[in-house]
């Protein structure tokens, strides 16, 4: 388990590839608000899924 998202991205090329495939808004959100709480690839996938679902829900009102 890594110290944070930044460290995880430095040490795992597959996680880094996944992260860079995400939309920029999501990358920025992950770094600014979730960096200290993501220590594994599994946690990253979980948070990404949650944030994408939240984003999709917010678009339903427009």
CHARMM-style PDB file with segment names, atoms N, HN, CA, C and O in Angstrom:
ATOM      1  N   UNK     1       0.856  -1.174   0.000  1.00  0.00      PROA
ATOM      2  CA  UNK     1       0.000   0.000   0.000  1.00  0.00      PROA
ATOM      3  C   UNK     1       0.904   1.239   0.000  1.00  0.00      PROA
ATOM      4  O   UNK     1       1.877   1.327   0.748  1.00  0.00      PROA
ATOM      5  N   UNK     2       0.549   2.172  -0.851  1.00  0.00      PROA
ATOM      6  HN  UNK     2      -0.242   2.101  -1.459  1.00  0.00      PROA
ATOM      7  CA  UNK     2       1.351   3.390  -0.984  1.00  0.00      PROA
ATOM      8  C   UNK     2       0.859   4.490  -0.041  1.00  0.00      PROA
ATOM      9  O   UNK     2      -0.237   4.402   0.513  1.00  0.00      PROA
ATOM     10  N   UNK     3       1.674   5.516   0.132  1.00  0.00      PROA
ATOM     11  HN  UNK     3       2.564   5.587  -0.318  1.00  0.00      PROA
ATOM     12  CA  UNK     3       1.374   6.624   1.047  1.00  0.00      PROA
ATOM     13  C   UNK     3       0.157   7.421   0.587  1.00  0.00      PROA
ATOM     14  O   UNK     3      -0.677   7.815   1.402  1.00  0.00      PROA
ATOM     15  N   UNK     4       0.057   7.662  -0.739  1.00  0.00      PROA
ATOM     16  HN  UNK     4       0.735   7.342  -1.401  1.00  0.00      PROA
ATOM     17  CA  UNK     4      -1.046   8.452  -1.279  1.00  0.00      PROA
ATOM     18  C   UNK     4      -1.141   8.220  -2.789  1.00  0.00      PROA
ATOM     19  O   UNK     4      -0.375   7.441  -3.356  1.00  0.00      PROA
ATOM     20  N   UNK     5      -2.072   8.893  -3.421  1.00  0.00      PROA
ATOM     21  HN  UNK     5      -2.695   9.526  -2.960  1.00  0.00      PROA
ATOM     22  CA  UNK     5      -2.278   8.721  -4.859  1.00  0.00      PROA
ATOM     23  C   UNK     5      -1.028   9.095  -5.647  1.00  0.00      PROA
ATOM     24  O   UNK     5      -0.648   8.385  -6.578  1.00  0.00      PROA
ATOM     25  N   UNK     6      -0.398  10.182  -5.289  1.00  0.00      PROA
ATOM     26  HN  UNK     6      -0.707  10.759  -4.532  1.00  0.00      PROA
ATOM     27  CA  UNK     6       0.805  10.608  -6.015  1.00  0.00      PROA
ATOM     28  C   UNK     6       1.879   9.526  -5.998  1.00  0.00      PROA
ATOM     29  O   UNK     6       2.487   9.231  -7.027  1.00  0.00      PROA
ATOM     30  N   UNK     7       2.106   8.946  -4.844  1.00  0.00      PROA
ATOM     31  HN  UNK     7       1.612   9.186  -4.008  1.00  0.00      PROA
ATOM     32  CA  UNK     7       3.103   7.873  -4.724  1.00  0.00      PROA
ATOM     33  C   UNK     7       2.666   6.639  -5.508  1.00  0.00      PROA
ATOM     34  O   UNK     7       3.491   5.988  -6.150  1.00  0.00      PROA
ATOM     35  N   UNK     8       1.398   6.319  -5.461  1.00  0.00      PROA
ATOM     36  HN  UNK     8       0.728   6.847  -4.940  1.00  0.00      PROA
ATOM     37  CA  UNK     8       0.868   5.178  -6.213  1.00  0.00      PROA
ATOM     38  C   UNK     8       1.118   5.360  -7.705  1.00  0.00      PROA
ATOM     39  O   UNK     8       1.523   4.418  -8.388  1.00  0.00      PROA
ATOM     40  N   UNK     9       0.881   6.557  -8.209  1.00  0.00      PROA
ATOM     41  HN  UNK     9       0.552   7.321  -7.654  1.00  0.00      PROA
ATOM     42  CA  UNK     9       1.080   6.823  -9.635  1.00  0.00      PROA
ATOM     43  C   UNK     9       2.559   6.764 -10.017  1.00  0.00      PROA
ATOM     44  O   UNK     9       2.889   6.409 -11.149  1.00  0.00      PROA
ATOM     45  N   UNK    10       3.439   7.103  -9.102  1.00  0.00      PROA
ATOM     46  HN  UNK    10       3.171   7.391  -8.183  1.00  0.00      PROA
ATOM     47  CA  UNK    10       4.875   7.033  -9.372  1.00  0.00      PROA
ATOM     48  C   UNK    10       5.376   5.595  -9.440  1.00  0.00      PROA
ATOM     49  O   UNK    10       6.313   5.295 -10.179  1.00  0.00      PROA
ATOM     50  N   UNK    11       4.753   4.712  -8.672  1.00  0.00      PROA
ATOM     51  HN  UNK    11       3.992   4.957  -8.071  1.00  0.00      PROA
ATOM     52  CA  UNK    11       5.280   3.345  -8.547  1.00  0.00      PROA
ATOM     53  C   UNK    11       4.553   2.308  -9.386  1.00  0.00      PROA
ATOM     54  O   UNK    11       5.051   1.193  -9.539  1.00  0.00      PROA
ATOM     55  N   UNK    12       3.395   2.638  -9.930  1.00  0.00      PROA
ATOM     56  HN  UNK    12       2.990   3.544  -9.806  1.00  0.00      PROA
ATOM     57  CA  UNK    12       2.621   1.658 -10.692  1.00  0.00      PROA
ATOM     58  C   UNK    12       2.301   2.190 -12.094  1.00  0.00      PROA
ATOM     59  O   UNK    12       1.488   3.101 -12.253  1.00  0.00      PROA
ATOM     60  N   UNK    13       2.942   1.620 -13.084  1.00  0.00      PROA
ATOM     61  HN  UNK    13       3.603   0.880 -12.954  1.00  0.00      PROA
ATOM     62  CA  UNK    13       2.721   2.087 -14.456  1.00  0.00      PROA
ATOM     63  C   UNK    13       1.304   1.769 -14.941  1.00  0.00      PROA
ATOM     64  O   UNK    13       0.730   2.543 -15.707  1.00  0.00      PROA
ATOM     65  N   UNK    14       0.739   0.649 -14.510  1.00  0.00      PROA
ATOM     66  HN  UNK    14       1.206   0.020 -13.888  1.00  0.00      PROA
ATOM     67  CA  UNK    14      -0.624   0.315 -14.943  1.00  0.00      PROA
ATOM     68  C   UNK    14      -1.642   1.268 -14.313  1.00  0.00      PROA
ATOM     69  O   UNK    14      -2.607   1.666 -14.967  1.00  0.00      PROA
ATOM     70  N   UNK    15      -1.432   1.631 -13.060  1.00  0.00      PROA
ATOM     71  HN  UNK    15      -0.649   1.308 -12.529  1.00  0.00      PROA
ATOM     72  CA  UNK    15      -2.314   2.594 -12.409  1.00  0.00      PROA
ATOM     73  C   UNK    15      -2.159   3.969 -13.040  1.00  0.00      PROA
ATOM     74  O   UNK    15      -3.143   4.683 -13.235  1.00  0.00      PROA
ATOM     75  N   UNK    16      -0.935   4.338 -13.354  1.00  0.00      PROA
ATOM     76  HN  UNK    16      -0.135   3.758 -13.195  1.00  0.00      PROA
ATOM     77  CA  UNK    16      -0.681   5.617 -14.017  1.00  0.00      PROA
ATOM     78  C   UNK    16      -1.366   5.664 -15.395  1.00  0.00      PROA
ATOM     79  O   UNK    16      -1.933   6.692 -15.767  1.00  0.00      PROA
ATOM     80  N   UNK    17      -1.316   4.573 -16.139  1.00  0.00      PROA
ATOM     81  HN  UNK    17      -0.856   3.738 -15.836  1.00  0.00      PROA
ATOM     82  CA  UNK    17      -1.989   4.514 -17.444  1.00  0.00      PROA
ATOM     83  C   UNK    17      -3.497   4.671 -17.294  1.00  0.00      PROA
ATOM     84  O   UNK    17      -4.134   5.392 -18.062  1.00  0.00      PROA
ATOM     85  N   UNK    18      -4.060   3.992 -16.301  1.00  0.00      PROA
ATOM     86  HN  UNK    18      -3.543   3.407 -15.678  1.00  0.00      PROA
ATOM     87  CA  UNK    18      -5.493   4.122 -16.038  1.00  0.00      PROA
ATOM     88  C   UNK    18      -5.838   5.558 -15.669  1.00  0.00      PROA
ATOM     89  O   UNK    18      -6.800   6.127 -16.187  1.00  0.00      PROA
ATOM     90  N   UNK    19      -5.052   6.137 -14.775  1.00  0.00      PROA
ATOM     91  HN  UNK    19      -4.271   5.675 -14.355  1.00  0.00      PROA
ATOM     92  CA  UNK    19      -5.308   7.496 -14.302  1.00  0.00      PROA
ATOM     93  C   UNK    19      -5.264   8.496 -15.455  1.00  0.00      PROA
ATOM     94  O   UNK    19      -6.129   9.367 -15.552  1.00  0.00      PROA
ATOM     95  N   UNK    20      -4.278   8.379 -16.317  1.00  0.00      PROA
ATOM     96  HN  UNK    20      -3.576   7.671 -16.238  1.00  0.00      PROA
ATOM     97  CA  UNK    20      -4.144   9.348 -17.414  1.00  0.00      PROA
ATOM     98  C   UNK    20      -5.203   9.158 -18.489  1.00  0.00      PROA
ATOM     99  O   UNK    20      -5.380  10.028 -19.341  1.00  0.00      PROA
ATOM    100  N   UNK    21      -5.905   8.037 -18.462  1.00  0.00      PROA
ATOM    101  HN  UNK    21      -5.760   7.329 -17.770  1.00  0.00      PROA
ATOM    102  CA  UNK    21      -7.005   7.831 -19.415  1.00  0.00      PROA
ATOM    103  C   UNK    21      -8.303   8.491 -18.935  1.00  0.00      PROA
ATOM    104  O   UNK    21      -9.271   8.581 -19.690  1.00  0.00      PROA
ATOM    105  N   UNK    22      -8.320   8.947 -17.693  1.00  0.00      PROA
ATOM    106  HN  UNK    22      -7.534   8.874 -17.079  1.00  0.00      PROA
ATOM    107  CA  UNK    22      -9.517   9.570 -17.121  1.00  0.00      PROA
ATOM    108  C   UNK    22      -9.664  10.997 -17.633  1.00  0.00      PROA
ATOM    109  O   UNK    22      -8.679  11.623 -18.024  1.00  0.00      PROA
ATOM    110  N   UNK    23     -10.893  11.516 -17.634  1.00  0.00      PROA
ATOM    111  HN  UNK    23     -11.694  11.007 -17.317  1.00  0.00      PROA
ATOM    112  CA  UNK    23     -11.087  12.912 -18.026  1.00  0.00      PROA
ATOM    113  C   UNK    23     -10.288  13.847 -17.099  1.00  0.00      PROA
ATOM    114  O   UNK    23     -10.082  13.551 -15.922  1.00  0.00      PROA
ATOM    115  N   UNK    24      -9.855  14.960 -17.653  1.00  0.00      PROA
ATOM    116  HN  UNK    24     -10.023  15.200 -18.609  1.00  0.00      PROA
ATOM    117  CA  UNK    24      -9.019  15.895 -16.892  1.00  0.00      PROA
ATOM    118  C   UNK    24      -9.726  16.383 -15.634  1.00  0.00      PROA
ATOM    119  O   UNK    24      -9.097  16.493 -14.582  1.00  0.00      PROA
ATOM    120  N   UNK    25     -11.021  16.676 -15.721  1.00  0.00      PROA
ATOM    121  HN  UNK    25     -11.532  16.587 -16.576  1.00  0.00      PROA
ATOM    122  CA  UNK    25     -11.743  17.167 -14.537  1.00  0.00      PROA
ATOM    123  C   UNK    25     -11.641  16.157 -13.394  1.00  0.00      PROA
ATOM    124  O   UNK    25     -11.544  16.530 -12.225  1.00  0.00      PROA
ATOM    125  N   UNK    26     -11.664  14.869 -13.755  1.00  0.00      PROA
ATOM    126  HN  UNK    26     -11.743  14.566 -14.704  1.00  0.00      PROA
ATOM    127  CA  UNK    26     -11.612  13.819 -12.746  1.00  0.00      PROA
ATOM    128  C   UNK    26     -10.193  13.688 -12.174  1.00  0.00      PROA
ATOM    129  O   UNK    26     -10.028  13.487 -10.971  1.00  0.00      PROA
ATOM    130  N   UNK    27      -9.191  13.798 -13.015  1.00  0.00      PROA
ATOM    131  HN  UNK    27      -9.325  13.961 -13.992  1.00  0.00      PROA
ATOM    132  CA  UNK    27      -7.808  13.777 -12.533  1.00  0.00      PROA
ATOM    133  C   UNK    27      -7.568  14.908 -11.535  1.00  0.00      PROA
ATOM    134  O   UNK    27      -6.965  14.704 -10.481  1.00  0.00      PROA
ATOM    135  N   UNK    28      -8.043  16.089 -11.877  1.00  0.00      PROA
ATOM    136  HN  UNK    28      -8.533  16.254 -12.733  1.00  0.00      PROA
ATOM    137  CA  UNK    28      -7.867  17.239 -10.987  1.00  0.00      PROA
ATOM    138  C   UNK    28      -8.592  17.044  -9.659  1.00  0.00      PROA
ATOM    139  O   UNK    28      -8.048  17.357  -8.600  1.00  0.00      PROA
ATOM    140  N   UNK    29      -9.802  16.534  -9.714  1.00  0.00      PROA
ATOM    141  HN  UNK    29     -10.244  16.280 -10.575  1.00  0.00      PROA
ATOM    142  CA  UNK    29     -10.583  16.264  -8.497  1.00  0.00      PROA
ATOM    143  C   UNK    29      -9.870  15.241  -7.615  1.00  0.00      PROA
ATOM    144  O   UNK    29      -9.789  15.412  -6.399  1.00  0.00      PROA
ATOM    145  N   UNK    30      -9.365  14.199  -8.221  1.00  0.00      PROA
ATOM    146  HN  UNK    30      -9.431  14.059  -9.209  1.00  0.00      PROA
ATOM    147  CA  UNK    30      -8.670  13.158  -7.462  1.00  0.00      PROA
ATOM    148  C   UNK    30      -7.432  13.720  -6.770  1.00  0.00      PROA
ATOM    149  O   UNK    30      -7.190  13.432  -5.598  1.00  0.00      PROA
ATOM    150  N   UNK    31      -6.660  14.506  -7.479  1.00  0.00      PROA
ATOM    151  HN  UNK    31      -6.856  14.740  -8.432  1.00  0.00      PROA
ATOM    152  CA  UNK    31      -5.444  15.080  -6.882  1.00  0.00      PROA
ATOM    153  C   UNK    31      -5.771  16.107  -5.802  1.00  0.00      PROA
ATOM    154  O   UNK    31      -5.124  16.136  -4.756  1.00  0.00      PROA
ATOM    155  N   UNK    32      -6.763  16.939  -6.049  1.00  0.00      PROA
ATOM    156  HN  UNK    32      -7.290  16.915  -6.899  1.00  0.00      PROA
ATOM    157  CA  UNK    32      -7.024  18.034  -5.105  1.00  0.00      PROA
ATOM    158  C   UNK    32      -7.784  17.596  -3.857  1.00  0.00      PROA
ATOM    159  O   UNK    32      -7.538  18.121  -2.771  1.00  0.00      PROA
ATOM    160  N   UNK    33      -8.697  16.650  -3.995  1.00  0.00      PROA
ATOM    161  HN  UNK    33      -8.898  16.224  -4.877  1.00  0.00      PROA
ATOM    162  CA  UNK    33      -9.569  16.310  -2.858  1.00  0.00      PROA
ATOM    163  C   UNK    33      -9.420  14.896  -2.319  1.00  0.00      PROA
ATOM    164  O   UNK    33      -9.909  14.603  -1.228  1.00  0.00      PROA
ATOM    165  N   UNK    34      -8.759  14.016  -3.055  1.00  0.00      PROA
ATOM    166  HN  UNK    34      -8.362  14.253  -3.941  1.00  0.00      PROA
ATOM    167  CA  UNK    34      -8.718  12.610  -2.637  1.00  0.00      PROA
ATOM    168  C   UNK    34      -7.314  12.024  -2.566  1.00  0.00      PROA
ATOM    169  O   UNK    34      -7.155  10.846  -2.244  1.00  0.00      PROA
ATOM    170  N   UNK    35      -6.302  12.817  -2.858  1.00  0.00      PROA
ATOM    171  HN  UNK    35      -6.430  13.773  -3.119  1.00  0.00      PROA
ATOM    172  CA  UNK    35      -4.924  12.331  -2.920  1.00  0.00      PROA
ATOM    173  C   UNK    35      -4.505  11.578  -1.658  1.00  0.00      PROA
ATOM    174  O   UNK    35      -3.918  10.500  -1.746  1.00  0.00      PROA
ATOM    175  N   UNK    36      -4.801  12.135  -0.496  1.00  0.00      PROA
ATOM    176  HN  UNK    36      -5.278  13.011  -0.425  1.00  0.00      PROA
ATOM    177  CA  UNK    36      -4.342  11.540   0.768  1.00  0.00      PROA
ATOM    178  C   UNK    36      -5.085  10.267   1.154  1.00  0.00      PROA
ATOM    179  O   UNK    36      -4.646   9.543   2.048  1.00  0.00      PROA
ATOM    180  N   UNK    37      -6.206   9.985   0.491  1.00  0.00      PROA
ATOM    181  HN  UNK    37      -6.563  10.573  -0.235  1.00  0.00      PROA
ATOM    182  CA  UNK    37      -7.064   8.865   0.898  1.00  0.00      PROA
ATOM    183  C   UNK    37      -7.007   7.680  -0.048  1.00  0.00      PROA
ATOM    184  O   UNK    37      -7.650   6.661   0.203  1.00  0.00      PROA
ATOM    185  N   UNK    38      -6.249   7.795  -1.131  1.00  0.00      PROA
ATOM    186  HN  UNK    38      -5.727   8.623  -1.334  1.00  0.00      PROA
ATOM    187  CA  UNK    38      -6.144   6.694  -2.102  1.00  0.00      PROA
ATOM    188  C   UNK    38      -4.747   6.086  -1.978  1.00  0.00      PROA
ATOM    189  O   UNK    38      -3.738   6.757  -2.192  1.00  0.00      PROA
ATOM    190  N   UNK    39      -4.715   4.790  -1.625  1.00  0.00      PROA
ATOM    191  HN  UNK    39      -5.535   4.245  -1.452  1.00  0.00      PROA
ATOM    192  CA  UNK    39      -3.446   4.103  -1.383  1.00  0.00      PROA
ATOM    193  C   UNK    39      -3.253   2.884  -2.281  1.00  0.00      PROA
ATOM    194  O   UNK    39      -2.143   2.363  -2.386  1.00  0.00      PROA
ATOM    195  N   UNK    40      -4.327   2.424  -2.930  1.00  0.00      PROA
ATOM    196  HN  UNK    40      -5.229   2.847  -2.844  1.00  0.00      PROA
ATOM    197  CA  UNK    40      -4.250   1.231  -3.782  1.00  0.00      PROA
ATOM    198  C   UNK    40      -5.007   1.485  -5.081  1.00  0.00      PROA
ATOM    199  O   UNK    40      -5.822   2.404  -5.174  1.00  0.00      PROA
ATOM    200  N   UNK    41      -4.722   0.654  -6.083  1.00  0.00      PROA
ATOM    201  HN  UNK    41      -4.061  -0.092  -6.008  1.00  0.00      PROA
ATOM    202  CA  UNK    41      -5.451   0.749  -7.353  1.00  0.00      PROA
ATOM    203  C   UNK    41      -6.942   0.484  -7.136  1.00  0.00      PROA
ATOM    204  O   UNK    41      -7.787   1.116  -7.769  1.00  0.00      PROA
ATOM    205  N   UNK    42      -7.258  -0.442  -6.250  1.00  0.00      PROA
ATOM    206  HN  UNK    42      -6.572  -0.956  -5.735  1.00  0.00      PROA
ATOM    207  CA  UNK    42      -8.658  -0.740  -5.951  1.00  0.00      PROA
ATOM    208  C   UNK    42      -9.389   0.473  -5.388  1.00  0.00      PROA
ATOM    209  O   UNK    42     -10.527   0.748  -5.767  1.00  0.00      PROA
ATOM    210  N   UNK    43      -8.743   1.190  -4.493  1.00  0.00      PROA
ATOM    211  HN  UNK    43      -7.818   0.967  -4.185  1.00  0.00      PROA
ATOM    212  CA  UNK    43      -9.349   2.400  -3.944  1.00  0.00      PROA
ATOM    213  C   UNK    43      -9.531   3.455  -5.023  1.00  0.00      PROA
ATOM    214  O   UNK    43     -10.546   4.151  -5.043  1.00  0.00      PROA
ATOM    215  N   UNK    44      -8.565   3.580  -5.914  1.00  0.00      PROA
ATOM    216  HN  UNK    44      -7.741   3.015  -5.898  1.00  0.00      PROA
ATOM    217  CA  UNK    44      -8.681   4.537  -7.011  1.00  0.00      PROA
ATOM    218  C   UNK    44      -9.885   4.201  -7.883  1.00  0.00      PROA
ATOM    219  O   UNK    44     -10.674   5.088  -8.207  1.00  0.00      PROA
ATOM    220  N   UNK    45     -10.038   2.955  -8.262  1.00  0.00      PROA
ATOM    221  HN  UNK    45      -9.398   2.234  -7.998  1.00  0.00      PROA
ATOM    222  CA  UNK    45     -11.176   2.542  -9.085  1.00  0.00      PROA
ATOM    223  C   UNK    45     -12.502   2.812  -8.372  1.00  0.00      PROA
ATOM    224  O   UNK    45     -13.464   3.262  -8.994  1.00  0.00      PROA
ATOM    225  N   UNK    46     -12.547   2.540  -7.083  1.00  0.00      PROA
ATOM    226  HN  UNK    46     -11.765   2.175  -6.578  1.00  0.00      PROA
ATOM    227  CA  UNK    46     -13.765   2.767  -6.303  1.00  0.00      PROA
ATOM    228  C   UNK    46     -14.148   4.253  -6.298  1.00  0.00      PROA
ATOM    229  O   UNK    46     -15.303   4.603  -6.539  1.00  0.00      PROA
ATOM    230  N   UNK    47     -13.170   5.118  -6.022  1.00  0.00      PROA
ATOM    231  HN  UNK    47     -12.232   4.833  -5.826  1.00  0.00      PROA
ATOM    232  CA  UNK    47     -13.437   6.558  -5.954  1.00  0.00      PROA
ATOM    233  C   UNK    47     -13.812   7.095  -7.337  1.00  0.00      PROA
ATOM    234  O   UNK    47     -14.716   7.923  -7.453  1.00  0.00      PROA
ATOM    235  N   UNK    48     -13.132   6.637  -8.375  1.00  0.00      PROA
ATOM    236  HN  UNK    48     -12.398   5.964  -8.281  1.00  0.00      PROA
ATOM    237  CA  UNK    48     -13.465   7.065  -9.741  1.00  0.00      PROA
ATOM    238  C   UNK    48     -14.900   6.690 -10.072  1.00  0.00      PROA
ATOM    239  O   UNK    48     -15.653   7.514 -10.591  1.00  0.00      PROA
ATOM    240  N   UNK    49     -15.279   5.467  -9.779  1.00  0.00      PROA
ATOM    241  HN  UNK    49     -14.667   4.798  -9.358  1.00  0.00      PROA
ATOM    242  CA  UNK    49     -16.646   5.021 -10.049  1.00  0.00      PROA
ATOM    243  C   UNK    49     -17.657   5.895  -9.305  1.00  0.00      PROA
ATOM    244  O   UNK    49     -18.660   6.315  -9.883  1.00  0.00      PROA
ATOM    245  N   UNK    50     -17.396   6.167  -8.038  1.00  0.00      PROA
ATOM    246  HN  UNK    50     -16.581   5.826  -7.569  1.00  0.00      PROA
ATOM    247  CA  UNK    50     -18.289   6.993  -7.230  1.00  0.00      PROA
ATOM    248  C   UNK    50     -18.417   8.399  -7.813  1.00  0.00      PROA
ATOM    249  O   UNK    50     -19.526   8.912  -7.960  1.00  0.00      PROA
ATOM    250  N   UNK    51     -17.288   9.021  -8.144  1.00  0.00      PROA
ATOM    251  HN  UNK    51     -16.387   8.604  -8.025  1.00  0.00      PROA
ATOM    252  CA  UNK    51     -17.312  10.391  -8.662  1.00  0.00      PROA
ATOM    253  C   UNK    51     -17.994  10.466 -10.030  1.00  0.00      PROA
ATOM    254  O   UNK    51     -18.699  11.433 -10.318  1.00  0.00      PROA
ATOM    255  N   UNK    52     -17.789   9.457 -10.866  1.00  0.00      PROA
ATOM    256  HN  UNK    52     -17.216   8.671 -10.632  1.00  0.00      PROA
ATOM    257  CA  UNK    52     -18.448   9.448 -12.167  1.00  0.00      PROA
ATOM    258  C   UNK    52     -19.959   9.299 -12.017  1.00  0.00      PROA
ATOM    259  O   UNK    52     -20.722   9.935 -12.744  1.00  0.00      PROA
ATOM    260  N   UNK    53     -20.387   8.468 -11.084  1.00  0.00      PROA
ATOM    261  HN  UNK    53     -19.767   7.952 -10.494  1.00  0.00      PROA
ATOM    262  CA  UNK    53     -21.827   8.322 -10.834  1.00  0.00      PROA
ATOM    263  C   UNK    53     -22.418   9.622 -10.304  1.00  0.00      PROA
ATOM    264  O   UNK    53     -23.513  10.012 -10.707  1.00  0.00      PROA
ATOM    265  N   UNK    54     -21.706  10.293  -9.410  1.00  0.00      PROA
ATOM    266  HN  UNK    54     -20.816   9.975  -9.083  1.00  0.00      PROA
ATOM    267  CA  UNK    54     -22.175  11.582  -8.884  1.00  0.00      PROA
ATOM    268  C   UNK    54     -22.285  12.610 -10.013  1.00  0.00      PROA
ATOM    269  O   UNK    54     -23.246  13.378 -10.069  1.00  0.00      PROA
ATOM    270  N   UNK    55     -21.315  12.619 -10.892  1.00  0.00      PROA
ATOM    271  HN  UNK    55     -20.535  11.995 -10.846  1.00  0.00      PROA
ATOM    272  CA  UNK    55     -21.320  13.541 -12.023  1.00  0.00      PROA
ATOM    273  C   UNK    55     -22.489  13.242 -12.960  1.00  0.00      PROA
ATOM    274  O   UNK    55     -23.143  14.161 -13.453  1.00  0.00      PROA
ATOM    275  N   UNK    56     -22.749  11.966 -13.202  1.00  0.00      PROA
ATOM    276  HN  UNK    56     -22.217  11.219 -12.801  1.00  0.00      PROA
ATOM    277  CA  UNK    56     -23.869  11.568 -14.069  1.00  0.00      PROA
ATOM    278  C   UNK    56     -25.201  11.983 -13.459  1.00  0.00      PROA
ATOM    279  O   UNK    56     -26.099  12.431 -14.172  1.00  0.00      PROA
ATOM    280  N   UNK    57     -25.333  11.836 -12.144  1.00  0.00      PROA
ATOM    281  HN  UNK    57     -24.603  11.473 -11.565  1.00  0.00      PROA
ATOM    282  CA  UNK    57     -26.581  12.235 -11.457  1.00  0.00      PROA
ATOM    283  C   UNK    57     -26.810  13.730 -11.568  1.00  0.00      PROA
ATOM    284  O   UNK    57     -27.941  14.175 -11.762  1.00  0.00      PROA
ATOM    285  N   UNK    58     -25.744  14.508 -11.445  1.00  0.00      PROA
ATOM    286  HN  UNK    58     -24.825  14.147 -11.287  1.00  0.00      PROA
ATOM    287  CA  UNK    58     -25.899  15.960 -11.499  1.00  0.00      PROA
ATOM    288  C   UNK    58     -26.312  16.412 -12.897  1.00  0.00      PROA
ATOM    289  O   UNK    58     -26.954  17.453 -13.033  1.00  0.00      PROA
ATOM    290  N   UNK    59     -25.969  15.672 -13.919  1.00  0.00      PROA
ATOM    291  HN  UNK    59     -25.448  14.826 -13.809  1.00  0.00      PROA
ATOM    292  CA  UNK    59     -26.355  16.019 -15.293  1.00  0.00      PROA
ATOM    293  C   UNK    59     -27.820  15.711 -15.588  1.00  0.00      PROA
ATOM    294  O   UNK    59     -28.365  16.220 -16.567  1.00  0.00      PROA
ATOM    295  N   UNK    60     -28.454  14.907 -14.782  1.00  0.00      PROA
ATOM    296  HN  UNK    60     -28.011  14.494 -13.986  1.00  0.00      PROA
ATOM    297  CA  UNK    60     -29.851  14.526 -15.002  1.00  0.00      PROA
ATOM    298  C   UNK    60     -30.784  15.708 -14.841  1.00  0.00      PROA
ATOM    299  O   UNK    60     -31.910  15.662 -15.338  1.00  0.00      PROA
ATOM    300  N   UNK    61     -30.366  16.753 -14.174  1.00  0.00      PROA
ATOM    301  HN  UNK    61     -29.452  16.790 -13.770  1.00  0.00      PROA
ATOM    302  CA  UNK    61     -31.235  17.884 -13.889  1.00  0.00      PROA
ATOM    303  C   UNK    61     -31.201  18.945 -14.979  1.00  0.00      PROA
ATOM    304  O   UNK    61     -31.918  19.942 -14.894  1.00  0.00      PROA
ATOM    305  N   UNK    62     -30.387  18.743 -15.990  1.00  0.00      PROA
ATOM    306  HN  UNK    62     -29.805  17.932 -16.059  1.00  0.00      PROA
ATOM    307  CA  UNK    62     -30.265  19.740 -17.048  1.00  0.00      PROA
ATOM    308  C   UNK    62     -30.932  19.290 -18.316  1.00  0.00      PROA
ATOM    309  OT1 UNK    62     -30.922  20.015 -19.310  1.00  0.00      PROA
TER     310      UNK     62
END
